[in-house]
Amino acid sequence: MSLIELPNIDEKIAHQLQQAGISDAQKLKILGAEKAFLLLREVNPKVELKHLFVLEAAIEGIPVERLSKAKKEELEMFFELCK
């Protein structure tokens, strides 16, 4: 499955993920949102918390709005550690 077929992944993010070495949905799922975020940040140092949410939701196959509060809090803590 291509990245663009995942929910929340637009062409811009898909292109940046490919530049980061994440070529398809399977590789994204294997890496997980946190590792993919770190690779994405190497390509685009301006990535934000919302990008981490987008990656996690894409992996889960849901719209960003449906991420659980607990998952968002977990990702927020990871993001703070990355600063």
Backbone as CSV, one residue per row, in Angstrom:
resi,resn,N_x,N_y,N_z,CA_x,CA_y,CA_z,C_x,C_y,C_z
1,MET,0.852,-1.173,0.000,0.000,0.000,0.000,0.902,1.242,0.000
2,SER,0.541,2.194,-0.812,1.343,3.417,-0.863,0.986,4.327,0.315
3,LEU,1.885,5.220,0.629,1.665,6.139,1.746,0.436,7.001,1.538
4,ILE,0.238,7.460,0.313,-0.864,8.378,0.003,-2.236,7.721,0.227
5,GLU,-2.265,6.392,0.263,-3.526,5.677,0.492,-3.924,5.657,1.968
6,LEU,-2.994,6.000,2.836,-3.293,6.017,4.271,-4.099,7.260,4.635
7,PRO,-4.948,7.148,5.656,-5.684,8.337,6.088,-4.712,9.406,6.583
8,ASN,-5.027,10.645,6.326,-4.297,11.817,6.823,-2.981,12.107,6.097
9,ILE,-2.523,11.226,5.234,-1.248,11.429,4.548,-1.510,12.094,3.201
10,ASP,-1.088,13.359,3.102,-1.239,14.057,1.827,0.053,13.904,1.019
11,GLU,0.055,14.453,-0.179,1.208,14.295,-1.056,2.481,14.888,-0.455
12,LYS,2.353,16.014,0.220,3.518,16.678,0.813,4.163,15.791,1.880
13,ILE,3.357,15.272,2.787,3.898,14.416,3.846,4.429,13.112,3.251
14,ALA,3.721,12.559,2.285,4.186,11.331,1.633,5.553,11.547,0.994
15,HIS,5.732,12.671,0.334,7.013,12.983,-0.303,8.117,13.110,0.748
16,GLN,7.832,13.794,1.838,8.830,13.955,2.894,9.177,12.611,3.535
17,LEU,8.177,11.766,3.723,8.435,10.437,4.266,9.329,9.630,3.323
18,GLN,9.062,9.741,2.039,9.892,9.030,1.059,11.325,9.552,1.090
19,GLN,11.487,10.856,1.238,12.828,11.430,1.357,13.537,10.914,2.608
20,ALA,12.766,10.587,3.623,13.318,10.076,4.878,13.568,8.571,4.826
21,GLY,13.278,7.962,3.688,13.525,6.534,3.529,12.338,5.646,3.857
22,ILE,11.189,6.257,4.060,9.965,5.495,4.355,9.147,5.465,3.072
23,SER,9.233,4.364,2.373,8.705,4.301,1.008,7.274,3.816,0.888
24,ASP,6.773,3.131,1.911,5.404,2.621,1.807,4.764,2.469,3.187
25,ALA,3.494,2.135,3.165,2.716,2.042,4.403,3.268,0.969,5.332
26,GLN,3.729,-0.140,4.775,4.248,-1.226,5.600,5.482,-0.777,6.388
27,LYS,6.371,-0.075,5.729,7.572,0.395,6.418,7.203,1.390,7.519
28,LEU,6.229,2.262,7.246,5.765,3.211,8.256,5.224,2.465,9.469
29,LYS,4.423,1.447,9.228,3.835,0.684,10.328,4.896,-0.065,11.122
30,ILE,5.892,-0.590,10.445,6.973,-1.301,11.138,7.770,-0.348,12.016
31,LEU,8.072,0.826,11.501,8.844,1.815,12.254,8.070,2.372,13.435
32,GLY,6.795,2.612,13.229,5.977,3.257,14.246,6.066,4.764,14.112
33,ALA,5.143,5.447,14.722,5.034,6.900,14.580,6.250,7.638,15.129
34,GLU,6.757,7.192,16.277,7.866,7.916,16.902,9.134,7.857,16.053
35,LYS,9.526,6.658,15.621,10.739,6.533,14.803,10.560,7.223,13.457
36,ALA,9.370,7.091,12.876,9.105,7.755,11.603,9.183,9.272,11.771
37,PHE,8.695,9.777,12.900,8.752,11.211,13.174,10.199,11.689,13.237
38,LEU,11.053,10.926,13.900,12.460,11.311,14.012,13.131,11.341,12.633
39,LEU,12.815,10.364,11.792,13.364,10.356,10.427,12.809,11.524,9.617
40,LEU,11.535,11.797,9.787,10.898,12.907,9.081,11.522,14.235,9.507
41,ARG,11.854,14.346,10.766,12.455,15.577,11.278,13.833,15.837,10.658
42,GLU,14.530,14.776,10.275,15.824,14.954,9.609,15.648,15.599,8.236
43,VAL,14.533,15.315,7.593,14.227,15.881,6.275,13.604,17.265,6.411
44,ASN,12.746,17.414,7.415,12.039,18.673,7.634,12.121,19.039,9.116
45,PRO,13.119,19.827,9.503,13.290,20.173,10.917,12.115,20.949,11.523
46,LYS,11.196,21.400,10.708,10.062,22.191,11.194,8.825,21.348,11.510
47,VAL,8.957,20.024,11.505,7.786,19.201,11.822,7.314,19.502,13.235
48,GLU,6.028,19.356,13.431,5.384,19.735,14.687,4.656,18.545,15.295
49,LEU,4.083,18.771,16.449,3.321,17.734,17.136,2.203,17.189,16.248
50,LYS,1.579,18.068,15.482,0.475,17.622,14.621,0.950,16.560,13.623
51,HIS,2.198,16.636,13.190,2.733,15.634,12.271,2.850,14.268,12.954
52,LEU,3.226,14.290,14.213,3.303,13.051,14.978,1.910,12.430,15.108
53,PHE,0.910,13.259,15.363,-0.474,12.776,15.422,-0.900,12.186,14.078
54,VAL,-0.551,12.862,12.999,-0.905,12.388,11.654,-0.297,11.014,11.392
55,LEU,0.962,10.850,11.753,1.631,9.564,11.537,0.966,8.454,12.338
56,GLU,0.690,8.704,13.599,0.056,7.690,14.439,-1.331,7.330,13.916
57,ALA,-2.108,8.326,13.570,-3.458,8.061,13.057,-3.398,7.291,11.737
58,ALA,-2.433,7.625,10.886,-2.285,6.907,9.616,-1.968,5.441,9.882
59,ILE,-1.093,5.184,10.824,-0.735,3.804,11.173,-1.956,3.062,11.708
60,GLU,-2.752,3.740,12.513,-3.953,3.123,13.079,-5.093,3.035,12.068
61,GLY,-4.965,3.767,10.953,-5.996,3.739,9.917,-7.236,4.537,10.270
62,ILE,-7.032,5.604,11.054,-8.168,6.420,11.494,-7.890,7.900,11.232
63,PRO,-8.940,8.728,11.210,-8.721,10.173,11.134,-8.041,10.666,12.411
64,VAL,-7.275,11.714,12.305,-6.549,12.268,13.446,-7.499,12.556,14.609
65,GLU,-8.674,13.036,14.304,-9.639,13.408,15.347,-10.027,12.221,16.224
66,ARG,-9.827,11.002,15.736,-10.234,9.817,16.489,-9.120,9.232,17.352
67,LEU,-7.945,9.860,17.356,-6.892,9.388,18.264,-7.379,9.544,19.704
68,SER,-7.102,8.549,20.509,-7.540,8.615,21.905,-6.769,9.689,22.669
69,LYS,-7.385,10.156,23.730,-6.741,11.164,24.573,-5.447,10.598,25.153
70,ALA,-5.474,9.346,25.553,-4.285,8.712,26.128,-3.152,8.649,25.103
71,LYS,-3.471,8.299,23.871,-2.446,8.226,22.821,-1.888,9.612,22.535
72,LYS,-2.753,10.629,22.490,-2.281,11.997,22.261,-1.340,12.444,23.374
73,GLU,-1.691,12.113,24.618,-0.840,12.489,25.745,0.514,11.786,25.661
74,GLU,0.506,10.518,25.286,1.748,9.756,25.118,2.624,10.392,24.042
75,LEU,2.015,10.759,22.914,2.758,11.380,21.822,3.259,12.771,22.208
76,GLU,2.473,13.495,22.979,2.904,14.818,23.453,4.146,14.700,24.329
77,MET,4.184,13.684,25.193,5.361,13.478,26.044,6.585,13.153,25.186
78,PHE,6.402,12.295,24.189,7.508,11.966,23.285,7.994,13.218,22.573
79,PHE,7.067,14.024,22.081,7.426,15.242,21.361,8.233,16.179,22.255
80,GLU,7.829,16.315,23.506,8.551,17.189,24.436,9.971,16.690,24.660
81,LEU,10.157,15.394,24.693,11.491,14.821,24.860,12.376,15.068,23.636
82,CYS,11.741,15.267,22.507,12.488,15.471,21.251,12.987,16.908,21.082
83,LYS,12.522,17.808,21.898,12.889,19.227,21.736,14.334,19.461,22.098
